[in-house]
């Protein structure tokens, strides 16, 4: 990965609608997305991968009136991903997580698996009862997956642009997401840049002495 190149590159605002991510490359990226970590392995996400013109149009036309400037990005991207997050953690979700961990032998020692499950329940209870931020905490897991996937996309030669400009209620309704126990958190446009419209201006960030404290 060329970090110097990444540090001097703007996020893509304009995609080349004539270019499509090869299926093998897309599947590699999705395998990576599936592997991204989450705190206590809560896995609070479901991802809608829009690969067809119809799917992308459905998203573009339901971004909400105030966010139509993002419609072009969605339509010209090779693929768009709706990253959704659970609105809570029902018992059946935890049971499914633990069952998969046992099936995968994450903890070969049954006693360690039992201890892990007890610690996980306790941690989630703290987030829910003490901090009262369970939904926001789960969204943080989604953004961690988003950031890691953007870096993986760069390694694969794919441009990845996160989009927060959308009407959550509209997107949820258009794709029936609200009925599933999840809600839309962020969108990700994937593809290749329209080089004729690429920004050539310098990146603007605070100087290091304002950002870093060493102790």
N, C-alpha and C positions, 0 to 999 in steps of 0.2 A: 504494500500500500504506500502510495506516494503522499506522505503527510503534508509536505510543503505545497504540493498542488492543491490538496484539499483546503489548506488554510488560506489560500488566496482565491478561492472559487465561490461565487455567489450561488445560492440555491437557484435552480432552474425555474424561471417564470413562464417560459414558453417552450412547449414540447413540440417535437416534429411528429405530426400525426401520421406520417407515412412509414414510420419505423416501429417495429414490434419486437418485444423481448423474446428471444428464442425460448421455446417451451422448456427445454432442459435447464436453461439458466433460471427461468422463473421458478421451476420446481426446486432448484437448489436454494434459491432465496427463501422460498416458503418453508423448506426444511429447517433453514436457519431460524426463521421467525418462530417456528414451532419449538425450537430448542432454547429460546431465550429464557433466562431465569426469572423467577418471581419470588418475593419474600415468602418464606415458609411453604414454597411450592404451591401457592394457592391457585395459580393458573386461572385468573379471573376473566379471561378473554375469549371472544369468538371473533373471527375475521371473515369479512365478506370480500372475496376477491372478484372484482369486476373485470372480466376479460373480453366481454362482447360490447359492440357498439350500443346495443339495447340496454345493457347493464349500466354502462357509463352515462348514457343519456338519462336513464331513470334517476341517477344520482345528481347529474348536472341540473336537471329541471326541478329538483327538490332541495336545493341548497338554501332557498329562501330569497326573497326579493333583494335584501340588502347585500347579498353575497354573490351576485351573479358574475362578478369579475373572476370568480374561481371556476366558473362553468367551462371556460375555454381550456383551462389547465386539465380538468377532468376529461374532457372530450378528446383532447389531443394526446393525452398520456397513453402509453401502451396498455397499462393496467392501472386501476385505482383500487385501493384497499380501504374498507371501512373497519376501523379498529374499535370494537365495542368492549365494554366492561360490565361485569356483573353489578347489579344495584345492591345486592347483599350476598351473604354466603349461607344459603340454606343447608340444612343437614344433608340433603341428598347430594349436594355438590361436594361437600367434605368427604362423604362416604365414597364417592366416585374417585376423588383424588387418592384417598388412602388405599382403595382397592387396586388402583393402577400401580401405586408404589409397591404394594405387596406382590402383584403379578410380575413386576419388573425386578423384584428382589433388590429394591433400593437399600433396604436394611436387611441383610441376610439373617441377622439375629432377631427373632420375633420380639424379644424384650426391648431392643432398641427401637423397633418400629412402634411398639406400644408407647414407649416414652416419648418418641417424636410426635405421635398423634396427640398425646396429652398436652405437650408443650405447645403444639400448634393451636389447639382449641383455646388454651389459656391466652396465647398471644392475640388471637382474634377477639377474644372476649375483652381484653384490655383496649383494643382499638375501638370496639363497639361501645363499651360501657364507660370507660374512663376518658379516653380522648374523644369519643363520639365522632370519629372521622373515618369510619370504615370505608365509605364510598370514595372519599378523596384519596385514602391510602391505596385503594385498589387502582384508582386512576394513575397513581404514581407508578405502579407496576406496568401499566399500559405504556406510559411514556418511556420507561426504561426499555421495553421491547421495541418501541418506535425508534429510539436513538440507536440502539445496537443494529437494528435492521437497516437503517440508513447507512451506517458504516459498512455493513456487509454488502449492500447494493453498490457502494462506491468501489469496493474491492472487485466486484463482478463487472464493473464498467457501466453500471446503470445509474441514472440520475434519480434521486428520490426527494420529493418535496412534500413536507407536511403541510396540511391545510386545516386551520382552525376556523376559517370563515365559512360557517354553515349554520343553519337552523337545526338544532338537535332534534326538536320535536318533529320537524318536517321529514328529516332523514329517517328517523325511527319509524314514523308512520309509513313512509314509502316502501320500506323493506320489511315491515312487520316486526321490527326489532323489539319494540316495547312489550310485545306479548311473550317474549322469550326469557325475561328476567335480566336482560342486558340493556344497555343504552349506548348510543354512539359517543365516543370520546374524542377521536381525531381521525382525519383522513390522510391517506398517503398516496400521492401520485407518482407513478413509476414510468420511466421511459428514457427517451434520448432527447437532448436539447435541440431546439431550432437555432443553429449556430448563427444565423443572420440576425437574430434578436437577442443574443447573449449579452449580458452586461459586461462592460470592459472597465468599469470604474473600480477604484481600489476598495478593498474591504475596510470598514471603519469599526474599530474596537477600542475600548479603553486601553491605556498603557499598562504594562505588567505591574508597575509599582502601585497602581490603584486596585488591582485585582488579587494580588497574592500577598499573604502575610506568612512569614517563615518564623517558626518558633523552635 
